[in-house]
Amino acid sequence: MRLILLGPPGSGKGTQAQRLVHRHGIVQLSTGEMLRAAVAAGTPVGLQAKEIMANGGLVPDEVVVGIIADRIEEPDAKKGFILDGFPRTVPQAEALDELLRKKHLKLDAVVELRVNESALLARVEKRAEETRARGEEVRLDDTPEVLTKRLAQYRSLTEPLIHYYSERRKLLTVDGMMTIEHVTREINRILTALGALEPKEHEEPKGASKSASKASRTAKKTAKTATKKAAESAKKAAKPARKAAKSASKPVSKAKAAKKATKKAAKQPTRKTVKKAAKQAARAANARKGAKAAKKAAKKLTKKRAKR
């Protein structure tokens, strides 16, 4: 994930950058810190910057880009980075685009924290009053006068970047006047929608994660208990129904048995049918006896005629 946070002084860029750094394991690249680190390390670019700064000059864009080029090659920047304080101008943005192109990297998004300047000035005035009320000294760079100058500088130099990145479809705008938590959630939401963050990365801080996990376990336990109770209640409710069904089936069983008995009884002979059958059998027997006698008599008569 490679990001740029845009917004006027006091918009909360530093706070949101730190939250992204801690939550997603990326690094915040501050041009001021990188310059000091390069000078201390004695790198070729650092030595060049040191000489310019020693002469009271402003470090040119190509030197700053060279320092960024060295910094993003370090292992801790491989997962991603947030640029803080760079680019400040359109030429710096063009130089950064060229650097990333050469390194075959892409900028995922430019998040603009849009704020109300009048509200920012009122906020600084209130903070200055509270500081004085505590008997503390107000920082020189934390006064309405200094903020007014910095806002004017932002509008003239940096605000054109909004149009520059909007044309390249990299700009995402978030309402910076929301609470810090709301701004953080909105940034994570849009980065996840873009695919710059994996869904698993879109999480609450560790404390919130533990609370959510605990709540999830409690919910599962409650659901399990409720399911068990519901099953027991259903079982109890079903018992009378089964008993009633059993009772209702008894008449059916009795009727079935009676039908079977009737059928069986119908097959058994009565005294009348037995007597009738005996008579028929006697008649048949007599008929067979008579036929046999007649046959015998006819045979005898035939033999007599043959003798004559």
Secondary structure, 3 states (H helix, E strand, C coil): CEEEEECCCCCCHHHHHHHHHHHHCCEEEEHHHHHHHHHHHCCHHHHHHHHHHHCCCCCCHHHHHHHHHHHCCCHHHCCCEEEECCCCCHHHHHHHHHHHHHCCCCCCEEEEEECCHHHHHHHHHHHHHHHHHCCCCCCCCCCHHHHHHHHHHHHHHHCHHHHHHHHCCCEEEEECCCCHHHHHHHHHHHHHHHCCCCHHHCCCCHHHHHHHHHHHHHHHHHHHHHHHHHHHHHHHHHHHHHHHHHHHHHHHHHHHHHHHHHHHHHHCCCHHHHHHHHHHHHHHHHHHHHHHHHHHHHHHHHHHHHHC
